[in-house]
Amino acid sequence: MPVAYAFWTTESGGEIRPVEVPAPGEDEVLVRTLYSGVSRGTETLVFAGRVPPDQHEAMRAPFQEGGFAFPVKYGYLNVGVVEAGPADLRGRAVFCLYPHQTQYVVPRASVVPLPEGVPPRRAVLAGTVETAVNALWDAAPLIGDRVSVVGAGMVGCSVAALLARLPGAEVELVDTDPSRRAVADALGVAFVGPDEASGGRDLVIHASASERGLQTALGLLAAEGTVVELSWYGDRPVTLALGGAFHSGRLTIRSSQVGTVSPARAATRTYADRMALALRLLRDPAFDALITGESPFAELPAVLPRLADGTLPALAHVITY
């Protein structure tokens, strides 16, 4: 069997291990990876071993090997080219929810060909844009709504980019890091710090993964408003002050999670439909602003700890092969 190489998270950090790749069977494809992406939220929590025991099964990635906490082969932002398999896919660039690995074999139904106009490097954002699509299906913003997105990370910026295309919407991207203003400008949304954020919002999307950010999100709502919570906190407890306007304003906190298709569309859309939509949306070159760094695959064991502890600041960090 040909030998490929995969990144594994271990108790002592991360390492690249050889793996045998079988020949593809009927209705399977052999993919050679071009790019993969690091999900700074979920993936860095996995790297730190902070997946709660009661979420070990729920948080499994589609092609994960090993288990939480360690060792585990984890990841789900992979773009490659089909080298063997059905004739209609050979030579096509595809997206797959696969970990960081140089080559792999999966069922053909697990890969989605990139639409014309979507370069492979940008396509690593497909899983993040898919999360944003699902969040907006859950949130159901209306034309002309006043909407804030708190947290200008990968997911928050993706949500803001989609909201900016809603007719008449007044969108603010809120973050404590002023360097994110340049990204907001590229996406076509207003950027403000927490102290400057507008109140009276019909809807707030929270994606900062901090209790301070969630408290800020609640404070921006108009009466009867809703915070849609996209953050995943791992094993960290969250404390909120709910003695103010939370009850008198009849405010709502609603979670949104990409593991299931939003109930608002589950009767008419499949996972494949949602992913295909995310990839079509990535025809917009504005999304390139979310890719803020890249490193070769061989350096991933040294790069992921720096992404996890913040010494390597990034939104989407691309791994090249």
Contacts in CASP RR format, 6 or more apart in sequence:
PFRMAT RR
TARGET T0000
AUTHOR 0000-0000-0000
METHOD contacts of the structure
MODEL  1
MPVAYAFWTTESGGEIRPVEVPAPGEDEVLVRTLYSGVSRGTETLVFAGR
VPPDQHEAMRAPFQEGGFAFPVKYGYLNVGVVEAGPADLRGRAVFCLYPH
QTQYVVPRASVVPLPEGVPPRRAVLAGTVETAVNALWDAAPLIGDRVSVV
GAGMVGCSVAALLARLPGAEVELVDTDPSRRAVADALGVAFVGPDEASGG
RDLVIHASASERGLQTALGLLAAEGTVVELSWYGDRPVTLALGGAFHSGR
LTIRSSQVGTVSPARAATRTYADRMALALRLLRDPAFDALITGESPFAEL
PAVLPRLADGTLPALAHVITY
1 20 0 8 1.000
1 21 0 8 1.000
1 22 0 8 1.000
1 23 0 8 1.000
2 20 0 8 1.000
2 21 0 8 1.000
2 103 0 8 1.000
3 18 0 8 1.000
3 19 0 8 1.000
3 20 0 8 1.000
3 21 0 8 1.000
4 18 0 8 1.000
4 19 0 8 1.000
4 20 0 8 1.000
4 21 0 8 1.000
4 101 0 8 1.000
4 102 0 8 1.000
4 103 0 8 1.000
4 104 0 8 1.000
5 16 0 8 1.000
5 17 0 8 1.000
5 18 0 8 1.000
5 19 0 8 1.000
5 101 0 8 1.000
5 102 0 8 1.000
5 297 0 8 1.000
6 16 0 8 1.000
6 17 0 8 1.000
6 19 0 8 1.000
6 73 0 8 1.000
6 99 0 8 1.000
6 100 0 8 1.000
6 101 0 8 1.000
6 102 0 8 1.000
7 14 0 8 1.000
7 15 0 8 1.000
7 16 0 8 1.000
7 17 0 8 1.000
7 73 0 8 1.000
7 99 0 8 1.000
7 100 0 8 1.000
7 101 0 8 1.000
7 297 0 8 1.000
7 300 0 8 1.000
7 301 0 8 1.000
7 304 0 8 1.000
8 14 0 8 1.000
8 15 0 8 1.000
8 16 0 8 1.000
8 17 0 8 1.000
8 71 0 8 1.000
8 72 0 8 1.000
8 73 0 8 1.000
9 46 0 8 1.000
9 47 0 8 1.000
9 70 0 8 1.000
9 71 0 8 1.000
9 72 0 8 1.000
9 73 0 8 1.000
9 74 0 8 1.000
9 304 0 8 1.000
10 70 0 8 1.000
10 71 0 8 1.000
11 69 0 8 1.000
11 70 0 8 1.000
11 71 0 8 1.000
13 47 0 8 1.000
13 301 0 8 1.000
13 304 0 8 1.000
13 305 0 8 1.000
14 47 0 8 1.000
14 300 0 8 1.000
14 301 0 8 1.000
14 304 0 8 1.000
14 305 0 8 1.000
15 301 0 8 1.000
16 297 0 8 1.000
16 298 0 8 1.000
16 300 0 8 1.000
16 301 0 8 1.000
19 101 0 8 1.000
21 30 0 8 1.000
21 103 0 8 1.000
21 104 0 8 1.000
21 105 0 8 1.000
22 105 0 8 1.000
23 30 0 8 1.000
23 84 0 8 1.000
23 105 0 8 1.000
24 30 0 8 1.000
24 84 0 8 1.000
24 85 0 8 1.000
24 105 0 8 1.000
25 85 0 8 1.000
25 105 0 8 1.000
27 86 0 8 1.000
27 107 0 8 1.000
27 108 0 8 1.000
27 109 0 8 1.000
28 85 0 8 1.000
28 105 0 8 1.000
28 106 0 8 1.000
28 107 0 8 1.000
28 108 0 8 1.000
29 82 0 8 1.000
29 84 0 8 1.000
29 85 0 8 1.000
29 86 0 8 1.000
29 89 0 8 1.000
29 94 0 8 1.000
29 105 0 8 1.000
29 106 0 8 1.000
29 107 0 8 1.000
29 108 0 8 1.000
29 111 0 8 1.000
30 82 0 8 1.000
30 83 0 8 1.000
30 84 0 8 1.000
30 85 0 8 1.000
30 103 0 8 1.000
30 104 0 8 1.000
30 105 0 8 1.000
31 78 0 8 1.000
31 80 0 8 1.000
31 81 0 8 1.000
31 82 0 8 1.000
31 83 0 8 1.000
31 94 0 8 1.000
31 96 0 8 1.000
31 98 0 8 1.000
31 103 0 8 1.000
31 104 0 8 1.000
31 105 0 8 1.000
31 106 0 8 1.000
31 111 0 8 1.000
32 80 0 8 1.000
32 81 0 8 1.000
32 83 0 8 1.000
32 102 0 8 1.000
32 103 0 8 1.000
32 321 0 8 1.000
33 78 0 8 1.000
33 79 0 8 1.000
33 80 0 8 1.000
33 98 0 8 1.000
33 100 0 8 1.000
33 101 0 8 1.000
33 102 0 8 1.000
33 103 0 8 1.000
33 104 0 8 1.000
33 297 0 8 1.000
33 321 0 8 1.000
34 79 0 8 1.000
34 80 0 8 1.000
34 81 0 8 1.000
34 93 0 8 1.000
34 120 0 8 1.000
34 121 0 8 1.000
34 320 0 8 1.000
34 321 0 8 1.000
35 78 0 8 1.000
35 79 0 8 1.000
35 80 0 8 1.000
35 120 0 8 1.000
35 121 0 8 1.000
35 123 0 8 1.000
35 124 0 8 1.000
35 318 0 8 1.000
35 319 0 8 1.000
35 320 0 8 1.000
35 321 0 8 1.000
36 75 0 8 1.000
36 77 0 8 1.000
36 78 0 8 1.000
36 79 0 8 1.000
36 98 0 8 1.000
36 99 0 8 1.000
36 100 0 8 1.000
36 101 0 8 1.000
36 124 0 8 1.000
36 297 0 8 1.000
36 318 0 8 1.000
36 319 0 8 1.000
36 321 0 8 1.000
37 77 0 8 1.000
37 78 0 8 1.000
37 100 0 8 1.000
37 124 0 8 1.000
37 316 0 8 1.000
37 317 0 8 1.000
37 318 0 8 1.000
37 319 0 8 1.000
38 44 0 8 1.000
38 77 0 8 1.000
38 303 0 8 1.000
38 304 0 8 1.000
38 307 0 8 1.000
38 314 0 8 1.000
38 316 0 8 1.000
38 317 0 8 1.000
38 318 0 8 1.000
38 319 0 8 1.000
39 75 0 8 1.000
39 76 0 8 1.000
39 77 0 8 1.000
39 128 0 8 1.000
39 154 0 8 1.000
40 153 0 8 1.000
40 154 0 8 1.000
40 307 0 8 1.000
40 314 0 8 1.000
40 315 0 8 1.000
40 316 0 8 1.000
40 317 0 8 1.000
41 154 0 8 1.000
41 209 0 8 1.000
41 232 0 8 1.000
42 59 0 8 1.000
42 232 0 8 1.000
43 74 0 8 1.000
43 75 0 8 1.000
43 304 0 8 1.000
44 304 0 8 1.000
44 307 0 8 1.000
44 308 0 8 1.000
45 51 0 8 1.000
45 232 0 8 1.000
45 234 0 8 1.000
46 59 0 8 1.000
46 68 0 8 1.000
46 72 0 8 1.000
46 74 0 8 1.000
47 304 0 8 1.000
47 305 0 8 1.000
47 308 0 8 1.000
48 308 0 8 1.000
49 68 0 8 1.000
49 69 0 8 1.000
49 70 0 8 1.000
50 234 0 8 1.000
50 235 0 8 1.000
50 236 0 8 1.000
51 59 0 8 1.000
51 68 0 8 1.000
51 69 0 8 1.000
51 234 0 8 1.000
51 235 0 8 1.000
52 234 0 8 1.000
52 235 0 8 1.000
53 68 0 8 1.000
55 234 0 8 1.000
56 67 0 8 1.000
56 68 0 8 1.000
59 68 0 8 1.000
60 67 0 8 1.000
61 74 0 8 1.000
61 75 0 8 1.000
61 76 0 8 1.000
61 97 0 8 1.000
61 99 0 8 1.000
62 76 0 8 1.000
62 97 0 8 1.000
62 98 0 8 1.000
62 110 0 8 1.000
63 76 0 8 1.000
63 96 0 8 1.000
63 97 0 8 1.000
63 98 0 8 1.000
63 99 0 8 1.000
63 104 0 8 1.000
63 106 0 8 1.000
63 110 0 8 1.000
64 72 0 8 1.000
64 73 0 8 1.000
64 74 0 8 1.000
64 75 0 8 1.000
64 99 0 8 1.000
65 72 0 8 1.000
65 73 0 8 1.000
65 99 0 8 1.000
66 72 0 8 1.000
66 73 0 8 1.000
73 99 0 8 1.000
73 101 0 8 1.000
74 99 0 8 1.000
75 97 0 8 1.000
75 98 0 8 1.000
75 99 0 8 1.000
75 100 0 8 1.000
76 97 0 8 1.000
76 98 0 8 1.000
76 99 0 8 1.000
76 127 0 8 1.000
77 97 0 8 1.000
77 124 0 8 1.000
77 125 0 8 1.000
77 126 0 8 1.000
77 127 0 8 1.000
77 128 0 8 1.000
78 95 0 8 1.000
78 96 0 8 1.000
78 97 0 8 1.000
78 98 0 8 1.000
78 99 0 8 1.000
78 100 0 8 1.000
78 101 0 8 1.000
78 124 0 8 1.000
79 93 0 8 1.000
79 94 0 8 1.000
79 95 0 8 1.000
79 96 0 8 1.000
79 114 0 8 1.000
79 120 0 8 1.000
79 121 0 8 1.000
79 123 0 8 1.000
79 124 0 8 1.000
79 126 0 8 1.000
80 93 0 8 1.000
80 94 0 8 1.000
80 95 0 8 1.000
80 96 0 8 1.000
80 120 0 8 1.000
81 91 0 8 1.000
81 92 0 8 1.000
81 93 0 8 1.000
81 94 0 8 1.000
81 120 0 8 1.000
82 89 0 8 1.000
82 90 0 8 1.000
82 91 0 8 1.000
82 92 0 8 1.000
82 94 0 8 1.000
82 111 0 8 1.000
83 90 0 8 1.000
83 91 0 8 1.000
83 103 0 8 1.000
84 90 0 8 1.000
85 108 0 8 1.000
86 108 0 8 1.000
89 108 0 8 1.000
89 111 0 8 1.000
89 113 0 8 1.000
92 113 0 8 1.000
92 114 0 8 1.000
93 113 0 8 1.000
93 114 0 8 1.000
93 120 0 8 1.000
93 123 0 8 1.000
94 111 0 8 1.000
94 112 0 8 1.000
94 113 0 8 1.000
94 114 0 8 1.000
95 111 0 8 1.000
95 112 0 8 1.000
95 114 0 8 1.000
95 123 0 8 1.000
95 124 0 8 1.000
95 126 0 8 1.000
95 127 0 8 1.000
95 275 0 8 1.000
95 279 0 8 1.000
96 104 0 8 1.000
96 106 0 8 1.000
96 110 0 8 1.000
96 111 0 8 1.000
96 112 0 8 1.000
97 110 0 8 1.000
97 127 0 8 1.000
98 104 0 8 1.000
98 106 0 8 1.000
98 110 0 8 1.000
100 297 0 8 1.000
100 300 0 8 1.000
100 319 0 8 1.000
102 297 0 8 1.000
102 321 0 8 1.000
109 272 0 8 1.000
112 126 0 8 1.000
112 272 0 8 1.000
112 275 0 8 1.000
112 276 0 8 1.000
112 279 0 8 1.000
114 120 0 8 1.000
114 123 0 8 1.000
114 279 0 8 1.000
115 276 0 8 1.000
115 279 0 8 1.000
115 280 0 8 1.000
115 283 0 8 1.000
117 283 0 8 1.000
118 279 0 8 1.000
118 280 0 8 1.000
118 282 0 8 1.000
118 283 0 8 1.000
121 291 0 8 1.000
121 318 0 8 1.000
122 282 0 8 1.000
122 285 0 8 1.000
122 287 0 8 1.000
122 288 0 8 1.000
122 291 0 8 1.000
123 279 0 8 1.000
123 282 0 8 1.000
124 291 0 8 1.000
124 316 0 8 1.000
124 318 0 8 1.000
125 154 0 8 1.000
125 158 0 8 1.000
125 282 0 8 1.000
125 287 0 8 1.000
125 290 0 8 1.000
125 291 0 8 1.000
125 316 0 8 1.000
126 275 0 8 1.000
126 278 0 8 1.000
126 279 0 8 1.000
126 282 0 8 1.000
127 258 0 8 1.000
127 275 0 8 1.000
127 278 0 8 1.000
128 154 0 8 1.000
128 155 0 8 1.000
128 158 0 8 1.000
128 290 0 8 1.000
128 316 0 8 1.000
129 158 0 8 1.000
129 162 0 8 1.000
129 278 0 8 1.000
129 279 0 8 1.000
129 281 0 8 1.000
129 282 0 8 1.000
129 287 0 8 1.000
130 258 0 8 1.000
130 274 0 8 1.000
130 275 0 8 1.000
130 277 0 8 1.000
130 278 0 8 1.000
131 155 0 8 1.000
131 158 0 8 1.000
131 230 0 8 1.000
131 258 0 8 1.000
132 155 0 8 1.000
132 156 0 8 1.000
132 158 0 8 1.000
132 159 0 8 1.000
132 161 0 8 1.000
132 162 0 8 1.000
132 278 0 8 1.000
133 162 0 8 1.000
133 274 0 8 1.000
133 277 0 8 1.000
133 278 0 8 1.000
133 281 0 8 1.000
134 256 0 8 1.000
134 257 0 8 1.000
134 258 0 8 1.000
134 259 0 8 1.000
134 261 0 8 1.000
134 262 0 8 1.000
134 274 0 8 1.000
135 155 0 8 1.000
135 159 0 8 1.000
135 205 0 8 1.000
135 228 0 8 1.000
135 230 0 8 1.000
135 256 0 8 1.000
135 258 0 8 1.000
136 159 0 8 1.000
136 162 0 8 1.000
136 163 0 8 1.000
137 261 0 8 1.000
137 262 0 8 1.000
137 264 0 8 1.000
137 265 0 8 1.000
138 228 0 8 1.000
138 254 0 8 1.000
138 256 0 8 1.000
138 262 0 8 1.000
138 263 0 8 1.000
138 264 0 8 1.000
139 203 0 8 1.000
139 205 0 8 1.000
139 226 0 8 1.000
139 228 0 8 1.000
139 256 0 8 1.000
140 264 0 8 1.000
141 147 0 8 1.000
141 163 0 8 1.000
141 166 0 8 1.000
141 169 0 8 1.000
141 202 0 8 1.000
141 203 0 8 1.000
142 202 0 8 1.000
143 166 0 8 1.000
143 167 0 8 1.000
143 168 0 8 1.000
143 169 0 8 1.000
144 166 0 8 1.000
144 167 0 8 1.000
144 168 0 8 1.000
144 169 0 8 1.000
144 170 0 8 1.000
145 166 0 8 1.000
145 169 0 8 1.000
145 170 0 8 1.000
145 202 0 8 1.000
145 203 0 8 1.000
146 169 0 8 1.000
146 170 0 8 1.000
146 198 0 8 1.000
146 199 0 8 1.000
146 200 0 8 1.000
146 201 0 8 1.000
146 202 0 8 1.000
146 203 0 8 1.000
146 222 0 8 1.000
147 163 0 8 1.000
147 166 0 8 1.000
147 169 0 8 1.000
147 170 0 8 1.000
147 171 0 8 1.000
147 172 0 8 1.000
147 201 0 8 1.000
147 202 0 8 1.000
147 203 0 8 1.000
147 204 0 8 1.000
147 205 0 8 1.000
148 171 0 8 1.000
148 172 0 8 1.000
148 173 0 8 1.000
148 174 0 8 1.000
148 197 0 8 1.000
148 198 0 8 1.000
148 199 0 8 1.000
148 201 0 8 1.000
148 203 0 8 1.000
148 204 0 8 1.000
148 205 0 8 1.000
148 217 0 8 1.000
148 220 0 8 1.000
149 156 0 8 1.000
149 157 0 8 1.000
149 159 0 8 1.000
149 160 0 8 1.000
149 163 0 8 1.000
149 171 0 8 1.000
149 172 0 8 1.000
149 173 0 8 1.000
149 174 0 8 1.000
149 189 0 8 1.000
149 204 0 8 1.000
149 205 0 8 1.000
149 207 0 8 1.000
150 174 0 8 1.000
150 175 0 8 1.000
150 194 0 8 1.000
150 197 0 8 1.000
150 204 0 8 1.000
150 205 0 8 1.000
150 206 0 8 1.000
150 207 0 8 1.000
150 208 0 8 1.000
150 213 0 8 1.000
150 214 0 8 1.000
150 216 0 8 1.000
150 217 0 8 1.000
150 220 0 8 1.000
151 173 0 8 1.000
151 174 0 8 1.000
151 175 0 8 1.000
151 206 0 8 1.000
151 207 0 8 1.000
151 208 0 8 1.000
151 213 0 8 1.000
152 160 0 8 1.000
152 173 0 8 1.000
152 174 0 8 1.000
152 175 0 8 1.000
152 177 0 8 1.000
152 180 0 8 1.000
152 183 0 8 1.000
152 184 0 8 1.000
152 191 0 8 1.000
153 175 0 8 1.000
153 180 0 8 1.000
153 207 0 8 1.000
153 208 0 8 1.000
153 315 0 8 1.000
154 290 0 8 1.000
154 315 0 8 1.000
154 316 0 8 1.000
155 207 0 8 1.000
155 230 0 8 1.000
156 173 0 8 1.000
156 205 0 8 1.000
156 207 0 8 1.000
156 230 0 8 1.000
157 173 0 8 1.000
157 180 0 8 1.000
157 183 0 8 1.000
157 184 0 8 1.000
157 187 0 8 1.000
157 289 0 8 1.000
157 290 0 8 1.000
157 315 0 8 1.000
158 287 0 8 1.000
158 290 0 8 1.000
159 205 0 8 1.000
159 207 0 8 1.000
159 230 0 8 1.000
160 171 0 8 1.000
160 173 0 8 1.000
160 184 0 8 1.000
160 187 0 8 1.000
160 189 0 8 1.000
161 187 0 8 1.000
161 188 0 8 1.000
161 189 0 8 1.000
161 284 0 8 1.000
161 286 0 8 1.000
161 287 0 8 1.000
162 281 0 8 1.000
163 169 0 8 1.000
163 171 0 8 1.000
163 189 0 8 1.000
163 205 0 8 1.000
164 171 0 8 1.000
164 187 0 8 1.000
164 188 0 8 1.000
164 189 0 8 1.000
170 198 0 8 1.000
171 189 0 8 1.000
171 190 0 8 1.000
172 189 0 8 1.000
172 190 0 8 1.000
172 191 0 8 1.000
172 192 0 8 1.000
172 197 0 8 1.000
172 198 0 8 1.000
173 180 0 8 1.000
173 184 0 8 1.000
173 187 0 8 1.000
173 189 0 8 1.000
173 190 0 8 1.000
173 191 0 8 1.000
173 192 0 8 1.000
174 191 0 8 1.000
174 192 0 8 1.000
174 193 0 8 1.000
174 194 0 8 1.000
174 197 0 8 1.000
174 216 0 8 1.000
174 220 0 8 1.000
175 191 0 8 1.000
175 193 0 8 1.000
175 208 0 8 1.000
176 193 0 8 1.000
176 194 0 8 1.000
178 193 0 8 1.000
179 313 0 8 1.000
180 191 0 8 1.000
181 191 0 8 1.000
182 289 0 8 1.000
183 289 0 8 1.000
183 290 0 8 1.000
183 292 0 8 1.000
183 315 0 8 1.000
184 190 0 8 1.000
184 191 0 8 1.000
185 191 0 8 1.000
186 286 0 8 1.000
186 288 0 8 1.000
186 289 0 8 1.000
187 286 0 8 1.000
187 287 0 8 1.000
187 289 0 8 1.000
188 286 0 8 1.000
192 198 0 8 1.000
194 213 0 8 1.000
194 216 0 8 1.000
197 216 0 8 1.000
197 220 0 8 1.000
198 220 0 8 1.000
199 219 0 8 1.000
199 220 0 8 1.000
199 221 0 8 1.000
199 222 0 8 1.000
200 220 0 8 1.000
200 221 0 8 1.000
200 222 0 8 1.000
201 220 0 8 1.000
201 221 0 8 1.000
201 222 0 8 1.000
201 225 0 8 1.000
202 222 0 8 1.000
202 225 0 8 1.000
203 225 0 8 1.000
203 226 0 8 1.000
203 228 0 8 1.000
204 217 0 8 1.000
204 218 0 8 1.000
204 220 0 8 1.000
204 221 0 8 1.000
204 225 0 8 1.000
204 226 0 8 1.000
204 227 0 8 1.000
204 228 0 8 1.000
205 217 0 8 1.000
205 227 0 8 1.000
205 228 0 8 1.000
205 230 0 8 1.000
206 213 0 8 1.000
206 214 0 8 1.000
206 217 0 8 1.000
206 227 0 8 1.000
206 228 0 8 1.000
206 229 0 8 1.000
206 230 0 8 1.000
206 231 0 8 1.000
207 230 0 8 1.000
207 231 0 8 1.000
208 214 0 8 1.000
208 231 0 8 1.000
209 231 0 8 1.000
209 232 0 8 1.000
209 233 0 8 1.000
210 231 0 8 1.000
211 238 0 8 1.000
211 239 0 8 1.000
211 240 0 8 1.000
214 227 0 8 1.000
214 229 0 8 1.000
214 231 0 8 1.000
214 238 0 8 1.000
214 240 0 8 1.000
214 253 0 8 1.000
215 240 0 8 1.000
215 241 0 8 1.000
217 227 0 8 1.000
218 227 0 8 1.000
218 240 0 8 1.000
218 245 0 8 1.000
218 246 0 8 1.000
218 251 0 8 1.000
218 253 0 8 1.000
219 245 0 8 1.000
221 227 0 8 1.000
221 245 0 8 1.000
221 249 0 8 1.000
221 251 0 8 1.000
223 245 0 8 1.000
223 249 0 8 1.000
223 250 0 8 1.000
223 251 0 8 1.000
224 249 0 8 1.000
224 250 0 8 1.000
224 251 0 8 1.000
224 252 0 8 1.000
225 249 0 8 1.000
225 250 0 8 1.000
225 251 0 8 1.000
225 252 0 8 1.000
226 251 0 8 1.000
226 252 0 8 1.000
226 253 0 8 1.000
226 254 0 8 1.000
227 251 0 8 1.000
227 252 0 8 1.000
227 253 0 8 1.000
227 254 0 8 1.000
228 254 0 8 1.000
228 255 0 8 1.000
228 256 0 8 1.000
229 253 0 8 1.000
229 254 0 8 1.000
229 255 0 8 1.000
229 256 0 8 1.000
230 256 0 8 1.000
232 257 0 8 1.000
245 251 0 8 1.000
256 262 0 8 1.000
260 266 0 8 1.000
261 269 0 8 1.000
261 270 0 8 1.000
261 271 0 8 1.000
261 274 0 8 1.000
265 274 0 8 1.000
281 287 0 8 1.000
290 315 0 8 1.000
290 316 0 8 1.000
291 315 0 8 1.000
291 316 0 8 1.000
291 317 0 8 1.000
291 318 0 8 1.000
292 313 0 8 1.000
292 314 0 8 1.000
292 315 0 8 1.000
292 316 0 8 1.000
292 317 0 8 1.000
293 314 0 8 1.000
293 316 0 8 1.000
293 317 0 8 1.000
293 318 0 8 1.000
294 317 0 8 1.000
294 318 0 8 1.000
294 319 0 8 1.000
294 320 0 8 1.000
295 303 0 8 1.000
295 317 0 8 1.000
295 318 0 8 1.000
295 319 0 8 1.000
295 320 0 8 1.000
296 319 0 8 1.000
296 320 0 8 1.000
296 321 0 8 1.000
297 319 0 8 1.000
297 320 0 8 1.000
297 321 0 8 1.000
300 319 0 8 1.000
303 312 0 8 1.000
303 317 0 8 1.000
303 319 0 8 1.000
306 312 0 8 1.000
307 314 0 8 1.000
307 317 0 8 1.000
END
